[in-house]
Amino acid sequence: PLVAVCQVTSTPDKELNFASCARLVREAAGRGASIVFLPEGFDYIGESTAQTLSLAEGLDGDIMGRYMQLARECKVWLSLGGFHERGQDWAATQRIYNCHVLLDPAGTLVAAYRKTHLCDVELQGRVSMRESSFTNPGAEILPPVDTPVGKLGLCICYDLRFPEVSLALRRAGAQLLTYPSAFTFPTGSAHWE
């Protein structure tokens, strides 16, 4: 089976981002991809914490509905690497989840992994990031999901720094591990060679 991995430069404009992602998904499906991977923040990247929170939607919102329709239209699996999810606890916490969503070709939500390890980092003079100031951590690692390309283990970005997650997923039968990421240049340099 053919796999497609898409890179996008997300903005706060969800319509523009969807158009870019949809074009890439359609192109990948047209070339025979059975699963298409989109990065963390595929839906949008806010310019501020307030904007990030204001743009977030539930898994039953318009944007996710459009991706479900796109999966059906293109008859592909979609790995949506980091959706800004307003969970059911939004009213109480005023925080979102960083959620890796997996859709099947029928547009059905097969899995929704909420990032467990949030990125709080201070690189002196380069970047200061406190994901935990506006994001709730997920509570569990999901079991691997059967897909046409093998058993998929869902992670997100900074989870990479915690090898126990990879080991647990591998022991549970994962054949592929995913770490969709939207690193900044300084944080990316600290994680990748």
Summary of the structure (lengths in Angstrom):
residues: 193
radius of gyration: 15.9
end to end distance: 28.5
largest distance: 47.2
contacts: 598
relative contact order: 0.15
helix: 34%
strand: 29%
